[in-house]
Amino acid sequence: MVNKKGNPQKTILTIEDTPSDQRFIQRVLEKDGYKVLTADNGKSGLRIAKAQKPDLIILDEILPDIRGTEVCGLLKIDAETHNIPVLFLTVVDDPKNILGHFEMDVMAHLTKPIKAEDLLKQIQAVLER
């Protein structure tokens, strides 16, 4: 399947528990031609990532069951998901936390709130790497 730009459609999994943020991300991504998978907690996000092998995961740090950092660590040690790029999108902007994300081979760390065009630019940059 191709997106509206004529490129192969990429699949993005968002792991986000705040409904308004989830809707915003999904709307922005679908409008730009991405296929969007959603999870509202870390455990279901891990299951979807393993089953669907998305091209990118957008991950929140604060989730109702396990922290995003733990989700990312579990993704990175699993042979089936370790190559999926992860982009953190979170309100957590503590420098120590951000550095920890990059030490786990995270491709980008974005802080909420974010503009749609900034999110799309970062996604494009990550997917082009």
C-alpha positions in Angstrom: 0.0 0.0 0.0 1.2 3.5 -0.7 0.6 6.8 1.1 -0.8 10.0 -0.5 2.8 11.0 -1.4 3.2 7.9 -3.5 5.6 6.3 -1.0 5.2 2.9 0.7 2.9 3.4 3.6 4.7 3.2 7.0 3.1 1.9 10.1 3.6 3.7 13.4 2.6 2.4 16.8 1.7 5.0 19.4 1.9 4.0 23.1 0.0 6.8 24.8 -2.5 6.7 27.7 -3.9 10.2 27.4 -6.9 10.0 25.1 -6.6 13.5 23.8 -2.9 13.1 23.0 -3.6 9.7 21.4 -6.3 11.3 19.1 -4.1 14.2 18.2 -1.2 12.0 17.2 -3.4 9.6 15.3 -5.1 12.4 13.4 -1.8 14.0 12.5 -0.2 10.8 11.3 -3.2 9.5 9.4 -3.6 12.8 7.6 0.0 12.5 6.5 -0.6 9.0 5.1 0.7 6.8 7.9 -1.0 3.7 9.2 -1.5 4.1 12.9 -1.7 1.4 15.6 -2.5 2.5 19.1 -2.0 1.2 22.6 -3.0 2.9 25.9 -0.5 1.1 28.1 3.0 -0.4 28.0 2.0 -4.1 28.1 -0.4 -3.9 25.2 2.1 -1.7 23.3 4.7 -4.5 23.7 2.3 -7.1 22.4 1.3 -5.0 19.4 5.0 -4.2 18.6 5.9 -7.9 18.6 2.9 -8.9 16.5 2.8 -6.1 14.0 6.5 -5.0 13.7 5.7 -1.3 13.1 8.2 1.0 11.3 8.4 3.3 14.3 7.1 3.5 17.8 6.1 6.8 19.5 6.3 6.1 23.2 5.1 8.1 26.2 7.2 7.9 29.4 4.3 8.0 31.9 2.0 5.0 31.3 -0.5 3.4 33.7 1.2 0.1 34.0 4.9 0.4 33.3 7.2 3.3 32.5 8.0 4.1 28.9 11.7 3.6 29.8 11.0 0.0 30.8 8.9 -0.6 27.6 11.8 0.7 25.5 14.3 -1.5 27.4 12.1 -4.6 26.8 11.8 -3.7 23.1 15.5 -3.3 22.7 16.4 -6.7 24.3 13.9 -8.6 22.2 15.3 -9.9 19.0 12.0 -9.4 17.2 11.7 -5.7 18.1 15.2 -4.4 18.9 15.6 -2.7 15.4 12.3 -0.8 15.6 13.1 2.9 16.1 11.6 4.5 19.1 10.7 8.2 19.5 9.8 9.4 23.0 7.0 12.0 23.1 6.4 12.9 26.7 6.0 15.8 29.2 9.1 14.5 31.0 11.8 16.9 30.1 14.4 16.2 32.9 17.9 16.2 31.3 18.8 13.0 33.2 15.7 11.3 31.8 16.4 12.5 28.3 20.0 11.3 28.4 18.8 7.9 29.7 16.5 7.6 26.6 19.4 8.3 24.2 21.6 5.8 26.0 18.9 3.2 25.2 19.3 3.9 21.5 16.2 6.1 21.2 16.1 8.0 18.0 14.5 11.2 19.3 13.0 12.7 22.4 10.2 15.3 22.0 8.5 17.2 24.7 4.7 17.8 24.9 2.9 19.8 23.8 4.2 19.6 20.3 3.0 21.1 17.0 1.9 18.7 14.3 4.5 19.9 11.8 7.4 19.4 14.3 6.2 15.9 15.1 6.0 15.0 11.4 9.5 16.5 10.7 11.0 14.3 13.5 9.2 11.2 12.3 10.4 11.7 8.8 14.0 12.2 10.0 13.8 9.1 12.1 12.4 7.0 9.3 15.0 8.2 6.8 17.9 7.1 9.0 
